[in-house]
């Protein structure tokens, strides 16, 4: 039987394999701490270590705060942040936040497909 951290690492690897444009997949807790993460082989991180820590904290706070608006706005399916170099996608999955960095050339339809496939994964 795998422990949960090993399983989360497998999930991140499976997310990377959904689409060749995915650069990074991570699972973070409500405080922005990385539970598991996987960078696609052969790619360099765009964030410095402290930038990644700050980004994950900001993303976790944003996603957990958004969940408080569910009664008013309905469920948040995902959050998309578009930069020149990458597109960042985040969403809640149970008690964790899924964080995915994708090449900037990815289409909106591909993003929706990625999100739907991740949401259909078994994390346990």
Secondary structure, 3 states (H helix, E strand, C coil): CCCHHHHHHHHHHHHHCCCCCEEEEEEECCCCCEEEEEECCCCCCCCCHHHHHHHHHHHHHHHHHHHHHHHHHCCCCCEEEECCCEEEEEEEECCEEEEEEEECCCCHHHHHHHHHHHHCCCCC
